[in-house]
Amino acid sequence: MNWPWRAWTDDSTLKTERLRLVAITPEMMAAEESNLTTLAPLIGARLPQEWPPQHWEPHVLQFISSQLTEREETMGWHRYVLLPDSYGCGKTLIGCVGGFPKLDGDVEIGYSTLPGFQRQGFATEAASALTEWLLSRRGVRSVSAQTFLSLPESIKVMERCGMQYAGDGDEAGTVRYRRTR
């Protein structure tokens, strides 16, 4: 299916009150997959020792790489989340957020923050910014996310992004939340 919109803009960074969401490029993905020491200079951030975030499994990297290669219209949808210098973390990579197209104009997002940055509203801030940005793209009708019922903090992130319960998720024990235009 060929999507009728392009998500990439001249500004590859989304900014919130406390965060910069820097778009992943194919070059960054290659660095992440092969040599993390080359990733930090590409994104202009320090990688903490605990990088990558929990649940950031190798198949996630492979999926994003294939999206960037096969679905050019998703360029800019996959982002790293960084703290600005002014918040005392000196451009430290704290987590990630990204989206990928589903059927009928839906974009599913995922998000994760490193343990030292959890329960501080960063995931909500990043996921909200990406949700708003995606909903402003032509052809995007809704944004959804899935999580396990055993992760109530993740459900709270979805609710704070304005998503509502939309039924069972794709895997056993998961739920889906969705926000429409």
N, C-alpha and C positions, 0 to 999 in steps of 0.2 A: 504494500500500500504506500503510495506517495503522499506525504502530508503537505497541505497547501500553505504552510507558513514556514518561515525561517526564524529560529529563536536567537540567532547570533546577532548581536548589535555591535556597533563600534566600541561601546563601553562594555568590556568583558568583566567588569566588576560591579556587583550589587553592593550597596552600602546601607547599613542600618545604624542605629544609634551607637552600638558597640562593636559591630562586626563588619568585615569586608568579606564578601563571597566571591572568590576569584575563580573564573571559569577554567576548567581543566582543558588542556590542549593535548593532541596526540603525543607531542614530545614529552609532556609531563607524565602521561600514562606509561610511555615506554620507560621513563626513568623510574617510576614507581614499581613497575614489574621487574626491572632488572637490577637497579642500583639506587637505593634510597639516598645515598650521599649526593647524587646528582640532582635529585628532586628539589631540595631546599633552595638552591640558587635560582632554579627556574620559576619558583612561585614567590620568591622573596620572603621566605619564612624559615624559622627554625623548626626542625622536626623533633618533638620530644621523644625520649627513649621508648615510651609506651605506644608510639605510632606503629601500625595503624589501629584505628578504634576497634573495639570489640564487635563481633559480627561482620567485620570487613574481611570476608574470606576471599581466597584466590579467585573463585568463580565470579565474584563481584567485579574485580579488576578486568577479568576476561570479558564480562558482559559489557562494561563501559567501553572498553577498547573496541569491541565489535560495533557498538552503537556509533562511536565516533567515525568508524570506517564505513559502515554500511548505511548509516542514517545521518547524513550531513546536517539535516535540518535540526538535529538535536544538539548541535554544537552550542555550547553555552548553558545547557541544561544541567550538566554535571559540574559541581563546584566544590572547591575546598573552602572551609570556613576558617578565617584568620581573625585574630584580635588585632585591632589597631594599636600602634605604639603607646598611645595615651592611656591605655588601661593596665600598664605595668607588666605586660607579658612580652613586650618586644617582638611583635610579629610572630608569635608562636602559633603553629598549626594546631588547632584544638579539636577539629572534627571535620565532618563532611556532610553535604546535603546534595541531592541530585534528583533528577526526574527522567522518566523515559515514556514515550508514547505507548498508549494502549489503544483499544478500539474506540471508535465513535467519538474522537476528540478528547478522550480522557488521558491525563498524564499522571502516572503513579510516581510518588516521591518516596525517598528514603532519607534517613538522617541518623547521625551518630556523633556523639562527643566523647572525648577521652575522659576517663574516670575523674580526674582532677577538676574537670570543668562541668560536670553534671550537676543537676539540681540548682542551676544558677540562671536558668532561662535562656541559655544560648541556643539550645536545639529549637525551642519555640521561636525565638527571634529569627534564626536562619530559615526554618521551615516556613514561617509566615512570610518572610521576604520572598522566598522562591515561589510560594503559592501565589502571592499577589502578582509577581512578575509573570508567571506562567499564564494566569488567568487574563493577563493583558495581551497575550499573544493571539494573533488571528488564528482561528480554527480550534483553539483549546476551549472546550465546553465545561470541563470539570477537572479537578485535581483530587486524587485519592491517595491513600496510604494504607498499609496493612501492618499489623503487629500481632504478637502473641498475647493472649489474655493474661498471661503471667507477667506482662510488662506494663503495669498500670501507668508508669511515668510516660511511656510512649503514647498511650491512649490520651493522656492529658495534653500532650503536645498537639495531637491531631485536633482535639476539641478546641484548644486555644487558637488554632489556625482557622477556626470557623467550620471545621468538618463535622459532619453528623454521621452517626452509625448507619452503615449501608449494607450490613449483613456479614455473612461468613467470608473469611479470606480464602486464598487459594490453597493454603496448607491446613491440615487438621490443627485445631486449637488456635487459629488466627481469626481476626476480625478485620473488616474493611471499613474505613471512614471515607467520606467524600464531601467535597464542597463544589457547588456548581456556580456558574456566573449569576 
